[in-house]
Amino acid sequence: GAFESPALIWTATVFMTLGGLPFSVMILFAVRGRLDALRDPQILAYAGMIAVLSVVVALSLRLGQGESFGYALTHATFNIVSVVTTTGYASSDYTLWGPFVVVIFFVATFLGGCSGSTSGGIKAYRLVIIFGSIRSGLMRLIYPNSVRPVRYGTVAVDSEMQRTVFLFVCAYIGIWVFGSIALAATGLDVETAISGSITALANVGPGIGPVIGPAGNFSSVGDPAKIILIFLMLLGRLEILAVLVLLMPAFWRE
């Protein structure tokens, strides 16, 4: 927040965006000049999410706060990219930009960057498969006898991969809900509990509200809540399904 230079902020935005890209694709592009690697569906989804959310927030800031569009787009893009890539930086307190913007940032906390990047969150490739599965399912309701394979680019996604993705997302949402309830049980307010649970699970950094928002920190959060947040942060950085399997008694039975 101490840096006001647009050039510096945009430079940081570019490198945060690169950090959210899959490193394998970046190597193919940098070493072999493979431009086709950049057409990975998750990269297109990732870039599209950032572009749409940044423009929407910038327009809201321009119309609602009266800021110049250049200033609005600079800070909107920086903060959206920071949240989506789970980098943890903030150039200003975006919770003061209105409830509409706060909801957008809260939703962005779930998203994450690409698979094979430094980012946390649900990840763009899972979102691509989920929306493809939903679209295919809706089309089969209209045309019951049609064959509607789910595709990731030009590759058909088998039913086992779809099942794994939906299982991951269901577990992710379930852990977030459980974490929110557990944090609320320690005495935290609803806003802090709900946003604290997801920001820890996704390893984003700032949450929502005056306590853990971009202008706050976790220093005032009690030790029981910190222990819950530690567990959520570790779980979010590990393979969730593998950890949940380890916690099941059936796994340890002969």
TORMAR-374649 format. One record per residue (C-alpha): residue in three letters; x, y, z. Coordinates in pm, 1 decimal, padded with zeros to 6 digits. Layout:
REM TORMAR-374649
<rec 'ala',<X,Y,Z>>,
...
//
This chain:
REM TORMAR-374649
<rec 'gly',<00000.0,00000.0,00000.0>>,
<rec 'ala',<00298.8,00233.6,00032.4>>,
<rec 'phe',<00375.9,00219.0,-00338.7>>,
<rec 'glu',<00176.3,00458.9,-00556.1>>,
<rec 'ser',<00373.5,00445.0,-00881.5>>,
<rec 'pro',<00147.0,00301.5,-01156.4>>,
<rec 'ala',<00452.7,00161.1,-01334.4>>,
<rec 'leu',<00559.8,-00028.3,-01023.5>>,
<rec 'ile',<00208.1,-00155.6,-00957.1>>,
<rec 'trp',<00164.4,-00277.8,-01316.0>>,
<rec 'thr',<00507.3,-00444.1,-01307.4>>,
<rec 'ala',<00408.1,-00632.3,-00992.0>>,
<rec 'thr',<00074.0,-00721.4,-01154.3>>,
<rec 'val',<00249.2,-00874.8,-01456.4>>,
<rec 'phe',<00477.5,-01091.2,-01244.1>>,
<rec 'met',<00194.4,-01201.7,-01014.2>>,
<rec 'thr',<00001.2,-01302.7,-01325.4>>,
<rec 'leu',<00299.8,-01501.2,-01452.8>>,
<rec 'gly',<00321.2,-01674.2,-01114.7>>,
<rec 'gly',<-00033.2,-01801.0,-01166.3>>,
<rec 'leu',<00050.4,-01966.4,-01500.5>>,
<rec 'pro',<00153.0,-02333.9,-01529.7>>,
<rec 'phe',<00531.3,-02349.0,-01527.1>>,
<rec 'ser',<00543.1,-02639.7,-01773.5>>,
<rec 'val',<00364.3,-02428.1,-02032.3>>,
<rec 'met',<00592.2,-02133.1,-01961.8>>,
<rec 'ile',<00896.4,-02354.2,-02022.0>>,
<rec 'leu',<00754.3,-02478.7,-02352.8>>,
<rec 'phe',<00691.3,-02120.9,-02457.7>>,
<rec 'ala',<01024.0,-01977.8,-02338.2>>,
<rec 'val',<01257.2,-02260.0,-02444.6>>,
<rec 'arg',<01087.9,-02402.1,-02753.3>>,
<rec 'gly',<00877.1,-02106.2,-02861.6>>,
<rec 'arg',<00559.2,-02315.6,-02847.6>>,
<rec 'leu',<00285.8,-02054.4,-02895.6>>,
<rec 'asp',<00024.2,-02328.9,-02907.3>>,
<rec 'ala',<00102.7,-02406.4,-02542.4>>,
<rec 'leu',<-00055.8,-02075.0,-02446.0>>,
<rec 'arg',<-00390.0,-02199.1,-02582.1>>,
<rec 'asp',<-00428.7,-02428.7,-02282.6>>,
<rec 'pro',<-00798.2,-02396.0,-02177.3>>,
<rec 'gln',<-00705.7,-02321.9,-01816.7>>,
<rec 'ile',<-00484.2,-02031.4,-01928.1>>,
<rec 'leu',<-00769.0,-01885.1,-02130.9>>,
<rec 'ala',<-01007.6,-01928.0,-01836.4>>,
<rec 'tyr',<-00752.0,-01780.9,-01595.7>>,
<rec 'ala',<-00686.4,-01477.2,-01814.5>>,
<rec 'gly',<-01058.1,-01432.6,-01880.7>>,
<rec 'met',<-01145.1,-01435.1,-01510.6>>,
<rec 'ile',<-00880.8,-01175.4,-01432.9>>,
<rec 'ala',<-00982.7,-00950.7,-01723.1>>,
<rec 'val',<-01356.7,-00960.6,-01652.5>>,
<rec 'leu',<-01328.1,-00916.6,-01276.5>>,
<rec 'ser',<-01072.6,-00636.5,-01309.4>>,
<rec 'val',<-01284.9,-00438.0,-01556.0>>,
<rec 'val',<-01602.1,-00486.8,-01349.4>>,
<rec 'val',<-01429.0,-00370.0,-01029.9>>,
<rec 'ala',<-01266.8,-00078.0,-01213.8>>,
<rec 'leu',<-01602.9,00036.0,-01353.7>>,
<rec 'ser',<-01761.9,00006.4,-01010.1>>,
<rec 'leu',<-01478.9,00209.2,-00857.0>>,
<rec 'arg',<-01501.8,00469.0,-01133.3>>,
<rec 'leu',<-01878.7,00510.0,-01111.3>>,
<rec 'gly',<-01918.3,00460.5,-00737.8>>,
<rec 'gln',<-01610.8,00637.6,-00600.9>>,
<rec 'gly',<-01549.4,00890.5,-00878.5>>,
<rec 'glu',<-01187.4,00782.1,-00934.1>>,
<rec 'ser',<-01024.6,00821.5,-01275.3>>,
<rec 'phe',<-01054.7,00509.4,-01489.4>>,
<rec 'gly',<-00674.2,00476.7,-01509.6>>,
<rec 'tyr',<-00639.4,00474.8,-01130.4>>,
<rec 'ala',<-00940.2,00244.8,-01093.5>>,
<rec 'leu',<-00813.0,-00008.6,-01348.7>>,
<rec 'thr',<-00460.2,-00006.3,-01204.4>>,
<rec 'his',<-00564.3,-00080.8,-00847.5>>,
<rec 'ala',<-00854.7,-00307.5,-00942.5>>,
<rec 'thr',<-00630.3,-00527.1,-01158.7>>,
<rec 'phe',<-00350.4,-00536.6,-00902.2>>,
<rec 'asn',<-00578.3,-00644.7,-00618.9>>,
<rec 'ile',<-00781.7,-00891.8,-00827.4>>,
<rec 'val',<-00463.6,-01056.1,-00959.2>>,
<rec 'ser',<-00321.7,-01068.1,-00606.4>>,
<rec 'val',<-00631.3,-01246.8,-00474.2>>,
<rec 'val',<-00672.8,-01486.3,-00769.7>>,
<rec 'thr',<-00302.7,-01582.7,-00769.2>>,
<rec 'thr',<-00309.0,-01603.5,-00385.6>>,
<rec 'thr',<-00007.5,-01372.5,-00363.2>>,
<rec 'gly',<-00137.1,-01181.1,-00060.6>>,
<rec 'tyr',<-00063.1,-00818.9,-00151.3>>,
<rec 'ala',<-00300.8,-00522.1,-00143.2>>,
<rec 'ser',<-00248.0,-00171.6,-00279.6>>,
<rec 'ser',<-00547.9,-00026.0,-00094.6>>,
<rec 'asp',<-00837.4,-00128.5,00129.2>>,
<rec 'tyr',<-01079.0,-00257.7,-00133.4>>,
<rec 'thr',<-01340.6,-00333.1,00132.3>>,
<rec 'leu',<-01415.1,00040.3,00123.0>>,
<rec 'trp',<-01510.3,00023.3,-00246.5>>,
<rec 'gly',<-01865.7,-00087.0,-00173.8>>,
<rec 'pro',<-02049.0,-00415.9,-00099.7>>,
<rec 'phe',<-02064.5,-00515.2,-00467.4>>,
<rec 'val',<-01684.9,-00507.7,-00493.7>>,
<rec 'val',<-01643.7,-00686.1,-00160.9>>,
<rec 'val',<-01857.7,-00975.9,-00287.3>>,
<rec 'ile',<-01649.0,-00995.1,-00605.9>>,
<rec 'phe',<-01326.9,-01016.7,-00405.1>>,
<rec 'phe',<-01483.1,-01279.5,-00179.4>>,
<rec 'val',<-01576.7,-01492.9,-00481.7>>,
<rec 'ala',<-01229.0,-01438.4,-00631.2>>,
<rec 'thr',<-01081.2,-01588.9,-00314.0>>,
<rec 'phe',<-01210.9,-01931.3,-00422.2>>,
<rec 'leu',<-01075.9,-01927.0,-00778.5>>,
<rec 'gly',<-00698.2,-01963.0,-00778.5>>,
<rec 'gly',<-00461.9,-01969.9,-01075.1>>,
<rec 'cys',<-00358.6,-02254.5,-01302.2>>,
<rec 'ser',<-00251.7,-02605.5,-01213.4>>,
<rec 'gly',<00126.5,-02632.3,-01190.7>>,
<rec 'ser',<00168.4,-02274.4,-01067.4>>,
<rec 'thr',<00250.5,-02113.2,-00734.2>>,
<rec 'ser',<-00113.6,-02028.0,-00664.2>>,
<rec 'gly',<-00364.3,-02200.4,-00438.5>>,
<rec 'gly',<-00742.5,-02206.2,-00465.0>>,
<rec 'ile',<-00962.5,-02441.7,-00663.0>>,
<rec 'lys',<-00757.7,-02385.9,-00982.8>>,
<rec 'ala',<-00873.1,-02286.3,-01329.6>>,
<rec 'tyr',<-00856.8,-02631.5,-01490.3>>,
<rec 'arg',<-01108.4,-02770.0,-01241.5>>,
<rec 'leu',<-01342.1,-02479.5,-01314.0>>,
<rec 'val',<-01314.7,-02553.1,-01687.9>>,
<rec 'ile',<-01409.1,-02918.2,-01630.9>>,
<rec 'ile',<-01692.3,-02829.9,-01392.4>>,
<rec 'phe',<-01854.9,-02584.5,-01631.9>>,
<rec 'gly',<-01806.0,-02829.7,-01918.8>>,
<rec 'ser',<-01976.9,-03103.9,-01716.5>>,
<rec 'ile',<-02265.4,-02875.5,-01622.6>>,
<rec 'arg',<-02313.1,-02766.0,-01983.9>>,
<rec 'ser',<-02303.0,-03126.7,-02104.7>>,
<rec 'gly',<-02554.5,-03231.7,-01838.5>>,
<rec 'leu',<-02795.0,-02950.2,-01926.6>>,
<rec 'met',<-02772.8,-03031.6,-02297.6>>,
<rec 'arg',<-02851.6,-03397.5,-02225.4>>,
<rec 'leu',<-03162.8,-03287.3,-02039.0>>,
<rec 'ile',<-03274.6,-03114.1,-02359.3>>,
<rec 'tyr',<-03156.7,-03393.8,-02591.2>>,
<rec 'pro',<-03165.6,-03715.8,-02380.1>>,
<rec 'asn',<-03037.6,-03941.5,-02658.9>>,
<rec 'ser',<-02745.1,-03721.1,-02759.7>>,
<rec 'val',<-02379.5,-03794.1,-02683.4>>,
<rec 'arg',<-02221.6,-03490.5,-02520.0>>,
<rec 'pro',<-01862.8,-03563.6,-02414.8>>,
<rec 'val',<-01696.4,-03318.7,-02179.0>>,
<rec 'arg',<-01385.2,-03176.5,-02339.6>>,
<rec 'tyr',<-01079.2,-03001.7,-02205.6>>,
<rec 'gly',<-00972.0,-02825.5,-02521.2>>,
<rec 'thr',<-00960.3,-03102.9,-02779.9>>,
<rec 'val',<-00922.6,-03382.5,-02524.5>>,
<rec 'ala',<-01224.4,-03572.2,-02393.8>>,
<rec 'val',<-01246.7,-03579.6,-02014.0>>,
<rec 'asp',<-01335.5,-03928.2,-01888.8>>,
<rec 'ser',<-01595.0,-03986.5,-01619.8>>,
<rec 'glu',<-01331.6,-04074.3,-01358.4>>,
<rec 'met',<-01161.3,-03734.5,-01398.1>>,
<rec 'gln',<-01498.0,-03558.7,-01376.0>>,
<rec 'arg',<-01580.2,-03753.5,-01061.0>>,
<rec 'thr',<-01245.6,-03662.1,-00904.3>>,
<rec 'val',<-01291.5,-03291.6,-00982.5>>,
<rec 'phe',<-01643.0,-03281.0,-00839.3>>,
<rec 'leu',<-01526.5,-03477.1,-00533.6>>,
<rec 'phe',<-01245.5,-03226.1,-00478.3>>,
<rec 'val',<-01474.5,-02924.7,-00509.5>>,
<rec 'cys',<-01736.3,-03078.1,-00277.8>>,
<rec 'ala',<-01466.1,-03155.5,-00021.1>>,
<rec 'tyr',<-01324.0,-02804.0,-00063.6>>,
<rec 'ile',<-01661.9,-02640.5,00002.2>>,
<rec 'gly',<-01729.5,-02876.5,00291.6>>,
<rec 'ile',<-01396.8,-02797.1,00459.1>>,
<rec 'trp',<-01461.2,-02424.4,00411.9>>,
<rec 'val',<-01803.1,-02455.9,00577.6>>,
<rec 'phe',<-01661.2,-02663.7,00863.2>>,
<rec 'gly',<-01375.8,-02415.1,00909.5>>,
<rec 'ser',<-01619.2,-02121.8,00912.9>>,
<rec 'ile',<-01830.2,-02287.8,01183.4>>,
<rec 'ala',<-01521.5,-02375.3,01387.5>>,
<rec 'leu',<-01387.2,-02018.3,01366.4>>,
<rec 'ala',<-01726.0,-01876.8,01463.7>>,
<rec 'ala',<-01726.9,-02108.8,01764.4>>,
<rec 'thr',<-01407.9,-01937.2,01887.0>>,
<rec 'gly',<-01595.8,-01607.3,01907.1>>,
<rec 'leu',<-01509.2,-01449.0,01572.5>>,
<rec 'asp',<-01778.2,-01249.4,01394.1>>,
<rec 'val',<-01949.6,-01401.1,01090.2>>,
<rec 'glu',<-01760.6,-01190.5,00834.6>>,
<rec 'thr',<-01421.0,-01278.1,00981.4>>,
<rec 'ala',<-01505.8,-01646.3,01030.7>>,
<rec 'ile',<-01639.4,-01703.7,00679.1>>,
<rec 'ser',<-01368.5,-01510.3,00495.6>>,
<rec 'gly',<-01093.2,-01629.0,00729.7>>,
<rec 'ser',<-01176.1,-01992.6,00658.9>>,
<rec 'ile',<-01157.1,-01959.8,00281.7>>,
<rec 'thr',<-00858.6,-01723.6,00275.0>>,
<rec 'ala',<-00663.3,-01973.9,00487.0>>,
<rec 'leu',<-00776.5,-02276.4,00284.9>>,
<rec 'ala',<-00691.5,-02102.3,-00043.7>>,
<rec 'asn',<-00375.2,-01944.4,00105.8>>,
<rec 'val',<-00481.5,-01603.2,-00026.6>>,
<rec 'gly',<-00378.2,-01384.5,00267.1>>,
<rec 'pro',<-00624.6,-01100.8,00335.7>>,
<rec 'gly',<-00984.9,-01177.8,00416.2>>,
<rec 'ile',<-01289.6,-00953.7,00436.8>>,
<rec 'gly',<-01380.9,-00708.2,00711.3>>,
<rec 'pro',<-01196.6,-00472.4,00944.6>>,
<rec 'val',<-01013.6,-00746.9,01136.1>>,
<rec 'ile',<-00843.4,-00957.9,00865.5>>,
<rec 'gly',<-00919.1,-00743.4,00561.6>>,
<rec 'pro',<-00647.2,-00594.3,00339.0>>,
<rec 'ala',<-00593.8,-00312.6,00592.5>>,
<rec 'gly',<-00589.7,-00552.4,00890.5>>,
<rec 'asn',<-00407.4,-00866.0,01002.3>>,
<rec 'phe',<-00450.2,-01181.0,01210.6>>,
<rec 'ser',<-00266.3,-01054.7,01520.6>>,
<rec 'ser',<-00587.5,-00998.8,01718.1>>,
<rec 'val',<-00724.7,-01345.0,01638.2>>,
<rec 'gly',<-00715.1,-01577.0,01938.5>>,
<rec 'asp',<-00492.1,-01884.5,01965.7>>,
<rec 'pro',<-00774.6,-02140.9,01914.4>>,
<rec 'ala',<-00871.2,-01964.4,01589.9>>,
<rec 'lys',<-00504.8,-01950.5,01482.5>>,
<rec 'ile',<-00474.4,-02327.4,01530.6>>,
<rec 'ile',<-00777.9,-02380.3,01306.1>>,
<rec 'leu',<-00632.1,-02142.2,01046.8>>,
<rec 'ile',<-00297.8,-02325.4,01058.6>>,
<rec 'phe',<-00474.6,-02654.9,00986.6>>,
<rec 'leu',<-00670.3,-02498.1,00698.4>>,
<rec 'met',<-00357.0,-02339.1,00546.2>>,
<rec 'leu',<-00166.9,-02667.5,00557.8>>,
<rec 'leu',<-00463.2,-02859.9,00419.1>>,
<rec 'gly',<-00502.9,-02606.5,00137.5>>,
<rec 'arg',<-00140.4,-02651.4,00031.5>>,
<rec 'leu',<-00152.5,-03031.1,00039.9>>,
<rec 'glu',<-00361.8,-03266.0,-00171.7>>,
<rec 'ile',<-00697.3,-03237.3,00006.9>>,
<rec 'leu',<-00837.6,-03575.3,-00096.8>>,
<rec 'ala',<-00518.6,-03758.7,00000.0>>,
<rec 'val',<-00517.6,-03595.2,00344.5>>,
<rec 'leu',<-00886.3,-03675.1,00398.3>>,
<rec 'val',<-00819.9,-04038.8,00306.9>>,
<rec 'leu',<-00541.3,-04050.6,00567.7>>,
<rec 'leu',<-00788.7,-03927.9,00830.1>>,
<rec 'met',<-01036.5,-04208.1,00755.4>>,
<rec 'pro',<-01022.9,-04509.4,00990.2>>,
<rec 'ala',<-01088.7,-04743.2,00696.7>>,
<rec 'phe',<-00750.2,-04648.6,00546.5>>,
<rec 'trp',<-00564.9,-04788.8,00847.9>>,
<rec 'arg',<-00754.5,-05117.6,00868.3>>,
<rec 'glu',<-00588.2,-05427.0,00726.5>>,
//
